[in-house]
Amino acid sequence: MAAHGPRSMPSPQPFASSAMNDRDRYQPPPQYLQSQQSSLSQYAGGGAPRSQMPSREPEEILIAVMGATGSGKSTFTNLLSDSDLAVGEGLKSCTTKVETANTFELYGKLITLVDTPGFDDTTVSDTDILKMIAVYLSSTYETGRKLSGIIYMHRISDFRVGGVSRRNFSMFRKLCGDETLRNVALVTNMWSEVTPERGAARERELRTDPLLFAPVINGGATLLRHDGTLAGAQAVLAHVAQNTPRTLAIQRELVDEHKDIADTAAGVELDRELAALRAQHVAQLAEIQREMEAALAEKDEQTRAELESVRGELLQNIQKIEGDRDRLSREFAEEKAKADERVAQIQEDLAQEKAARAERQLQITQLSEEMANNRALHARERENMSRQLADLRRQRSRGGLFGSIGRAIDSVFGF
């Protein structure tokens, strides 16, 4: 994906709504409305000229987008960031890796969204998905960066929440931990695919079922609706953009506590699920064996051949599960070492760029003060200085630090 400078977004309109009361409509926090009005007044001629305004670097924040395959993560990310991340059709996954979207500016902040694959990916194993997410989160955390928010996408159009969705949400909780739930936004989308009454009923089930969202909401998470519009997506961001960045459980376990990935809460949960899946396949294998013996006794060669084919597939699945359980720790360590090397390189480059930005900022300040204090400047001189200021500001707008580090980690996996 090509790197772009930050894209300034228009002020959001209040389209997103909180699910806590169907009659309520979401209003962005007052501090954001004030900052937007302040920014607009500058463009409208209010206050000091922009050339005399002190210029500061926007705060950079990182937000992860998670959820099951087909829940609209990539579409949501593309809508906000003007990126071109691949979007799947139906329940077929196109997000097979952790991807860093284009950095964009909103609410006076530089925002980088991280699109993640679901743990029910149609082409990549859950072991590989956990490995990729863990490498990304631990590497960014080691550079001193934490997530300001986590957005968990869920299709309100799902008739019922099946085992796959529950498994995704269970892994999500293990990755985050209970301490970060205040930074979590549970976002239901695809409301156009259901009637308002049916959607509201499903929303109530999600909010109140102790096996679904109820424990997370009680822990501080917010349940929101997304109507599919850009304004609605921006309003969702307003709920997480002002959060205090927090350490996720997987980051604390891997970096601070130096645990093996297999011993983290997410790793233990994955191993439990793989063990359960293996036991299920072993039971199916035993049943197939009994049916094959019966077919052999009845001299039903066609049925026996079909059962033999099924038996072979089950054996392959069992071997794959056993391989996944064995390779998680080894491959995580290998990929993490590659990521550390790439991050070290990008940090060195960014340090040089930071020094250059500081020098440009000093020049901007000096030019601004000279223009403000020297009213005797000729029009041509003032025009030349204004042009120099514009050039310096364009050079400074290079995109976010998170985007640079994220793309460096992306490259570890060959993406």
N, C-alpha and C positions, 0 to 999 in steps of 0.2 A: 504494500500500500504506500502510495506516495505521501510524503510528509507535507503538511500545509501549515501556514501560519494560523493563528487563532481567528475564528470567524465570529464577529460580533453579531449577537442575536437581537431581534426586536423584543420590546417589553412584552411579557406574557399576559394573556387575558385569563381570567379565572374560569377555566373549563373543567379542570380536574376536580373531583369531589371526594370528600372523605366518606368512607363507608359506614362510619359510626352513626350517621343519621341520614336517611335517604333524602330528606328535605333540604339538608344543608348543601350549600355550594362552597367550594374552597375559595378562600381569599388569600393571596400571597401575604407573608408576614409583613407587618408595617415597616420594618427596617428596610425591606427590599423596595417597597413602594416609594419610600422616601429617597432611597439612593437612585431609583430610576427617575423620579421627578427632578432631583438635583442635576442628574446628567442631562436631562432634556432641557432644563433651564439654561445650561451653558450653550447648547446649540441654538436656543431661541434668542440668545443675546443677553440673558441675565447674568449678573455677576461679572467677574473679571474676564478679560479676553483669554482664550485658551493658551495663547503664546506666553501669558504671564502666570498661568496656573501651575503649581508644583506638580510634577509628573511622578507617579509612583508605579512600581511594578504590581500588577494584579496578583492576588493570592491564587496559588495553584491548588486545586483539589482533585482527588481521584475517587471515582465512584464505580463500583462493580455492578454489572447487570447479570443476574443469574436466573435459572428456572429450567423447566423441562424442555425437551426438544419440541419445537413447534409452538412455543408460547409467545413468540413475537419479540424475542430479545434483540435480534439483529435489526429488525424493522424499527424498533423503538430507538436503538442506538443510531442507526442511519438518519432517522428523522431529526434527531437533535443535533448531530455532529456534521451532517452533510457528508457522511462517509459513504463508501460503496461496498460495505461488507456483504458477503454472499448471504442470500436469504433462501431458506428451504421452502419446499411446497408440502403442505399438509404436515404429516408427522415425520417426514424425511429430513434429516439434519443436514445443514450446510455449514454450521459452525462446528468444526472438528478440532478447534484449537482456541487458545486464549488469544484474542485480538485487541489491540489498542486502537481506538477510533481517533479521528482527527480532533485535536484540541480546539475548543471554541470558547468564546467569552460570553458570559451571561451573569447577571447580578453583580457585575464588577469583579468576577472571578474567572480565571482560566480553568476550564473544566475538561477533564479527560475521562471518557467512559471506557470501561474494559468489558468487552463481550466475552462470555464464557460458554462452553458447550455444556449440555445437560448430561446427567449421569445415566441417561437412557439413549445415548447417541447410537444411531443406526450403523455407524461405520467404525467407531473407536470404542475400545473397551473402557469400563469404568476405572480400571487400574491406570490406564494412560491418562484419562481425564483428571483423576486426582493428582497424578504426578505433575501434569502441566499446570494446574491451578496452584498446587503447592509451591512449585518452582517460582512462579510469577509472584505470588503473595509474599513468600519468604525473601526473595531477592529485593523487591521494592521496599520491604520493611527494613532490611539491613541497610538501605541507603537513607533511612530516617523518615520514610514516607508511610503514612497510614491511610486507610480508606476513610473518607468523610461520610460515605454512605454505601449501602448495599440495597439494590432494587431487585426484588424477587418477583418475576413475572408469572402470572397464572391465567390460563384461559377460563373465563367465566362461561364459555360455551361448552366446556366439558360436562357431559351428562352426569357423570359421577367421578369422584376422585379415586382412581384405581391404584393398584399396587405400585405401578411405575411412578406416578406422581408422588405418592407417599414416600417412596424410596428417595426420589430427588430431594424432597423437602427435608427428609431425615438427614441426608448428607449435608445439605445446606446448613442445618442447625449445628451439626458437628463442626463444620468449618468455621462458623461464626462464633459459637459459644454464647452463653446467656448474657455476658457482660456488654455485648455490642448491640443488643436488640433495640435500643433506643435509636440507633442509626439505620435501622432496617425499615424499608417501605415495601409492603406487600401490595403489589399492583395487579389488579384484575383488568384484563383487556378483552377485546373481541366482543364488546357489548352489542354491536350491531347484529350479531348472529343469534341473539336470544331476545325474547320479549322482555319488557321491563319487569313484568311480574315474575317470570321464571328466573331472570338474572338476580333480582332482589332475594328470591328464595334461596338460590345457591350461595349468594353472598352471606346470608344469615347462617347457613350451614357452615361455611368456611370460618366465620367469625366465632361461632359458639361450640363447634365440635372439638373436644379435647384431643382428638387424634389428628386434627388439621391445624388451623391457624390460632386457635384460642390460647394455647400456652404462650405463643410468641407475642401475641397482642397484649396479653396480661403482663408480659415482661417488658413492654415499652414500644413494640413495633407498631407502625401505623398501617391501616388497611385503606387503600385508595383505589379509585377507578381511573382508567385512562380511556378517553373516548376516541383515540386514534389520530387526533389532531396535533400539530406542532404546539399550539398554545396549551393543550392538555398535558403534553409531555413536559413542557417547561414548568408548568404548575407542579407536576410531580417532583421535579428537581428542586423546587423551592422548599420542599419538605426535608430534603437531605443536604442541600448545599450549605446550610448554616450550622450543620452539626460539628461538634468537636471530634476530630479524627480519633479513632480508637483502634486498639490492637485486637485482631481477630484471634480466636483460640488456636487456629493452625499456625499462625505467626508466632504466638507466644511459645507454643510447644516446640516448634522446630528451631527457632532462633534463640529465645531466652532460656528455654529449658533443655535445649540440645537433644531432644528426643529423636529417635529413629522414626521415620514417617509411618512405619507399621505400628508404632506404639502411640501415635496421636489418636485423638477421639475419632477423627475421620478415618484414619487407617484401620482402627479396630472395628468401626462400623462397616467399612468395606469388606474386611475379612469375614465378619459375621455373615454378611449377605452372600459372599462367595461360598462360604461353607454351607449355608442353607441351600443355595442353588446346586451345589455339588451333591448334597444329600438328596435333593429332589431328582436329579438325573440318575443317581445310583438306584433309587427306588423304581424309576421308570425302566432302567436297564434290567432290573430283576423281573419286572412284569413282562417285558419284551422276551426275556429268556424263557419264561414259562409258556408264553404264547408260541414261541418257536418250537419248543418241545412238543406242544400239542399238535402243531401243524405237521411236524415230522412224523408223529405217530399216525396221523390221518393221511400221510403221504400227500399233503397239500403243498406242492413245491412252489407255486406262485405266491401263496401267503408267506411261506417261510423266507422266500427271497426278498419280499417287501420288508419283512420284519428284520432281516439281516441288514438291510440298508439303513433302517431306523437305528438299529443297534450301533452301527458304525458311526453315525452322526452323534449319538449320545456319548460314545467313547471319546470322540474328538472333542466334544464340549467339556467333558470331565478333564481331559488332559490340558485343555486351554485354561480352565479355571485354576488348576493346580499350578500351571506356569505363571499365571497372573499373580497368584499369591506369593510365589517365590521371587519374582523379579521386581516387585515394587520398590523395595529398599535399594537394591543395586542400581537400578536405572535412575531413580530419583537422585542419588548421589552423583552419578555421571552427568546428568543434565544440569544439576545445580552447579557443578564445577564449571561447566561451559557458560552458564548464565553469569556467574560471578566474574569470569574473565571479560565477558562482553560489557557488563555493567561498569567494571573498573575502567575500561577503555572509554566508554561514553561519559563517565564522570570526569575524566581528565579533559575530554573535549569540552564538556560543559563548564568546567572551571575556567578554561581559557575564554570561552564565550561570555561567562559572567564578568570577567575582568574587562573584556571589550565593551560590554553593556554599561559597566560602571563608568568607563571612560566616555562613552557616548552621552550618558546621563549628565556627567559633569559639563560636557560641552553644551548640552541643552540648557542646563541651569544658567551657565554663564551667558549664553546668547539671550535667554529670556530676560535676565536681569539687565543686560546692556540695552535691550530694546525698551524695557520698562523705565529705566533711569535716564536714558538719553533721548529726550523728546525732540532734540534738534536734528535727528537723523533725516537725511533726505529720503524721499519716497523710494528712490531706486535702491539705496542702501537698506532700507527697511524691508523691501521686497526680497532682496538677496538673502538677508538674514532669515526671513520667514521661510524661504525655500530651503535653506540649510537646516532649519529646525524640522521641517517636514521630512527631509531625507534622513535625518538622524532618528526620528521616531519610526520611520518605516524599517530601518535597519534593526531597531530594537524589537519589533514585532516578529519574532521568529517561531512562536509556538511554545508549548509548555515543556517543562522538565519531565513531567510524568510521561508525556508522549514520547520523548526521546528515549527514556529508560525502557518504557514499554516496548517500543519497536526493537530495541536492542535485545530484550528477552525473547520477543517473537522470533528473532532471527536464529536463536539457539535451536529451535525446532524446525528450522528450514522453511519458515512461513514468509 
